[in-house]
């Protein structure tokens, strides 16, 4: 299974028909984990679609804050869709072969939207920092406008999509004449380029530098924004005002912890202490990329009062619509039975 027929393209590079993803080989009862991930994916899709629908259908929610929330929900949907269905196919259905081109597609989406997740959390921190009750009480409407937030969101998407496209494109400049077994949970960038039999120093440099910039950069901004928030909060004379200001940040801090702590812990333990087992690393990284998109709408978006009220109203309308449709169908069935 390590070697399958390869083909040589016009430039003399050797590309295999595809790769075999082989993570989780030593874990017993791993199928239970992927049944759990299937449940996580359903919850992720339902709640993020609900958040996007509520904000899109309510014009009064078309503000910078809710644009940042829609941005996060959209990223969560694409990120989880680029990983979980593929993982279920590979490890639950036991179909672990992925074609070369499909591997590149998955690689592109995963390494575009994982940095976008990090940048989206930084955007929410920016929104908290300029909120009326915290740092810029008189300049919030002029600093954090819908146009400025749209521009920032557009720039983050352009940056990550362009960088991911370049990173994926240069994979095609590698020759794969050795093993085609990718030890990871998806068609992962570093495990793939390490299989190449020609020089991959550019890929290694790009992957390591971009990982630091795309994760540590936004995280540093989040830390600095909360330092600014804390300085402003502790200048407030009223204790109740301090509590109210800090309460608006709790949910966002939970999102930051859920996303960054597992990734940084795995990175530091694996890189410097080298105490983490490769199988455990794959399992931990898969959880770190799959769980946050499920938790984000529950902990943050649906906890927001404006979204909560409108989401409940939308769910009630859907229930009423389903009930009316069911009654209509039953009435038609009864009419047909009475005629016959």
C-alpha positions in Angstrom: 0.0 0.0 0.0 3.0 2.3 0.4 3.8 2.3 -3.3 1.3 2.7 -6.1 1.7 3.5 -9.8 3.1 6.9 -10.4 3.2 9.0 -13.6 5.7 11.5 -14.9 4.4 14.8 -16.2 5.9 17.0 -19.0 8.3 18.7 -16.6 9.7 15.4 -15.5 8.1 15.6 -12.0 6.7 12.3 -10.6 3.2 12.6 -9.2 1.3 9.6 -7.7 -2.4 9.0 -8.5 -3.0 9.8 -4.8 -2.1 9.2 -1.2 -3.2 6.9 1.6 -4.1 8.8 4.9 -3.0 6.5 7.7 -3.5 8.3 11.1 -5.1 6.7 14.1 -3.7 3.2 13.3 -2.9 2.3 16.9 -6.1 3.6 18.6 -8.6 1.0 19.7 -12.3 1.7 19.1 -11.4 4.7 17.0 -14.7 4.3 15.1 -16.5 5.7 18.3 -14.4 8.9 18.0 -15.5 9.4 14.4 -19.2 8.7 15.2 -18.7 11.5 17.8 -17.2 13.7 15.1 -20.2 13.0 12.9 -22.4 14.4 15.7 -20.0 17.4 16.1 -20.3 18.1 12.4 -24.1 18.0 12.4 -24.2 20.4 15.3 -21.6 22.7 13.7 -23.6 22.9 10.5 -27.0 23.4 12.2 -25.9 26.1 14.6 -23.7 28.1 12.2 -26.3 28.1 9.5 -28.8 29.3 12.1 -26.5 32.1 13.1 -25.9 33.2 9.5 -29.6 33.0 8.7 -30.7 35.0 11.7 -28.2 37.8 10.9 -28.9 37.8 7.2 -32.7 38.0 7.7 -32.6 40.8 10.2 -31.5 44.1 8.7 -31.0 45.6 12.2 -28.2 43.1 12.8 -26.2 44.3 9.8 -23.6 46.0 11.9 -19.8 45.6 12.2 -20.1 43.3 15.3 -22.5 40.9 13.6 -20.5 41.0 10.4 -17.6 39.7 12.4 -19.8 37.0 13.8 -21.1 36.0 10.3 -17.5 35.9 9.2 -16.6 33.5 12.0 -19.6 31.3 11.4 -18.9 31.0 7.6 -15.2 30.1 8.4 -16.4 27.5 10.9 -18.7 25.9 8.3 -16.0 25.7 5.6 -13.3 24.5 8.0 -15.3 21.7 9.5 -16.6 20.7 6.0 -13.1 20.5 4.7 -12.0 18.1 7.4 -14.7 16.1 9.2 -16.5 14.4 6.2 -13.1 13.4 4.8 -12.0 12.0 8.2 -15.2 10.0 8.5 -14.7 8.6 4.9 -11.1 7.7 5.7 -11.3 6.3 9.2 -14.9 5.2 9.7 -15.8 3.9 6.2 -12.1 2.7 5.8 -11.6 4.3 2.5 -8.3 6.0 3.1 -7.2 6.7 -0.5 -7.4 10.3 -1.7 -6.5 11.3 -5.2 -3.6 13.7 -5.8 -5.8 16.6 -7.1 -8.4 16.1 -4.3 -5.6 16.1 -1.8 -4.5 19.5 -3.1 -8.1 20.8 -2.9 -8.4 19.7 0.7 -5.0 21.2 1.5 -6.0 24.5 0.0 -9.2 24.9 2.0 -7.8 23.6 5.3 -4.7 25.9 5.2 -6.8 28.9 4.0 -9.5 28.6 6.7 -7.5 27.6 9.7 -5.6 30.9 9.6 -8.9 32.6 8.8 -10.2 31.2 12.1 -7.3 32.7 14.0 -7.8 36.1 12.2 -11.6 36.0 12.9 -11.0 35.7 16.6 -8.6 38.7 16.4 -11.4 40.6 14.6 -13.8 39.8 17.4 -11.2 41.1 19.9 -10.9 44.3 17.8 -14.7 44.7 18.0 -14.6 44.3 21.8 -11.7 46.8 22.1 -13.6 49.5 20.3 -17.0 48.7 21.9 -18.8 51.7 23.4 -18.6 50.5 27.0 -15.0 49.7 27.0 -12.2 51.6 25.2 -13.5 54.2 22.7 -16.9 55.4 24.1 -17.1 58.5 21.8 -15.3 57.3 18.7 -16.8 53.7 18.3 -19.1 54.6 15.5 -16.4 56.3 13.5 -13.7 53.7 14.1 -15.6 50.5 13.8 -17.9 51.1 10.8 -19.5 48.5 8.6 -17.3 49.6 5.7 -14.1 49.3 7.8 -15.1 45.9 9.1 -16.0 44.7 5.6 -12.6 45.9 4.3 -10.7 44.1 7.1 -12.7 40.9 6.5 -12.0 41.2 2.8 -8.2 41.7 3.4 -8.0 38.7 5.7 -9.8 36.5 3.1 -7.6 37.8 0.3 -4.4 37.2 2.3 -5.2 33.7 3.5 -6.7 32.4 0.2 -3.7 33.8 -1.8 -1.2 32.4 0.6 -2.9 29.0 0.6 -3.1 29.0 -3.2 0.6 29.6 -3.5 1.5 27.0 -0.8 -0.7 24.4 -2.5 0.6 25.3 -6.0 4.3 24.7 -5.1 3.4 21.2 -3.9 3.0 20.3 -7.6 6.7 21.1 -8.1 7.7 18.1 -5.9 8.4 14.6 -7.1 6.9 11.7 -5.1 9.0 8.6 -5.8 8.9 7.2 -2.3 6.1 6.3 0.1 2.6 7.7 -0.4 1.4 7.1 3.1 0.4 10.4 4.8 0.5 10.1 8.6 -2.1 12.6 9.6 -5.9 13.0 9.9 -6.3 14.9 6.6 -4.1 15.4 3.5 -1.8 17.5 5.5 0.8 19.9 4.1 3.9 19.0 6.0 3.4 15.2 6.1 2.8 15.4 2.3 5.9 17.5 1.3 8.1 15.3 3.6 7.3 12.4 1.2 9.0 14.2 -1.7 12.3 12.9 -3.1 13.5 16.3 -4.2 14.3 19.5 -2.3 11.4 20.8 -0.1 13.3 23.4 1.9 11.0 26.2 0.4 7.9 24.3 1.6 9.4 23.7 5.0 10.3 27.4 5.4 6.9 28.6 4.2 5.0 26.2 6.5 7.0 27.0 9.6 7.0 30.8 9.1 3.4 31.0 8.1 2.3 28.9 11.1 4.1 31.4 13.4 2.7 34.5 11.7 -0.9 33.2 11.2 -1.3 31.9 14.7 1.1 33.9 16.9 0.3 37.2 15.1 -3.4 37.2 15.8 -2.9 35.8 19.3 -0.5 38.6 20.1 -3.0 41.1 18.9 -5.7 39.5 21.1 -3.5 39.7 24.1 -2.6 43.4 23.5 -6.3 44.2 22.9 -7.3 42.7 26.2 -4.5 44.6 28.0 -6.0 47.8 26.6 -9.4 46.6 27.7 -8.2 45.8 31.2 -6.4 49.2 31.6 -9.6 51.0 30.6 -11.8 48.8 32.8 -9.8 49.3 36.0 -9.9 53.1 35.4 -13.7 52.9 35.8 -14.9 54.1 39.2 -18.0 51.9 39.4 -17.6 48.3 40.3 -20.8 47.4 38.4 -19.5 49.1 35.3 -16.3 47.0 35.5 -18.2 43.8 35.9 -20.5 44.7 33.0 -17.6 45.6 30.7 -15.7 42.4 31.5 -18.8 40.2 31.2 -19.0 41.2 27.5 -15.5 39.6 26.9 -16.0 36.3 28.7 -17.5 34.3 25.8 -14.8 35.6 23.4 -12.0 34.6 25.8 -13.5 31.1 25.9 -13.3 30.9 22.1 -9.7 32.1 22.2 -8.8 29.5 24.8 -10.6 26.6 23.0 -8.8 27.4 19.8 -5.3 28.4 20.8 -4.5 26.5 24.0 -4.6 23.0 22.4 -2.7 24.1 19.3 0.1 25.9 21.2 0.3 23.1 23.8 0.8 20.5 21.1 3.3 22.7 19.3 5.4 23.5 22.3 5.4 20.0 23.8 6.1 18.4 20.5 8.7 20.8 19.2 10.7 21.5 22.4 10.0 18.7 24.8 9.3 16.0 22.3 7.1 14.2 24.8 4.0 13.7 22.7 3.3 10.5 21.0 2.8 10.9 17.2 -0.6 9.2 17.3 -1.7 11.4 20.3 -0.5 14.4 18.3 -2.7 13.5 15.4 -5.7 12.9 17.7 -5.2 16.2 19.6 -4.7 18.3 16.4 -7.9 16.7 14.9 -9.9 17.7 18.0 -8.3 21.2 18.0 -9.5 21.8 14.4 -12.9 20.2 14.7 -14.3 21.2 18.1 -13.9 25.0 17.9 -16.3 25.4 14.9 -18.9 23.5 16.9 -18.4 25.4 20.2 -18.2 28.9 18.7 -21.8 29.5 17.8 -23.1 27.9 21.0 -20.7 29.8 23.4 -20.5 33.1 21.6 -23.0 33.8 18.8 -26.2 32.3 20.2 -25.4 33.8 23.7 -25.6 37.3 22.1 -29.0 38.7 23.2 -29.9 40.1 19.8 -29.2 36.8 18.0 -30.7 34.7 20.8 -34.1 36.4 20.6 -34.3 36.3 16.8 -33.0 32.7 16.6 -35.8 31.5 19.0 -38.3 33.4 16.9 -37.0 31.9 13.7 -37.1 28.4 15.2 -40.7 28.9 16.3 -41.7 30.1 12.8 -40.1 27.0 11.3 -41.9 24.7 13.8 -45.2 26.4 13.0 -44.6 26.1 9.3 -43.8 22.4 9.7 -46.9 21.8 11.8 -49.1 23.6 9.2 -47.6 21.7 6.4 -48.2 18.4 8.2 -51.8 19.3 8.9 -52.3 20.2 5.2 -50.8 16.9 4.1 -53.0 15.0 6.6 -56.1 16.8 5.4 -55.4 16.0 1.8 -54.8 12.3 2.7 -58.1 12.2 4.5 -59.9 13.9 1.6 -58.5 11.3 -0.8 -59.5 8.5 1.5 -63.1 9.8 1.9 -63.4 10.1 -2.0 -62.1 6.6 -2.5 
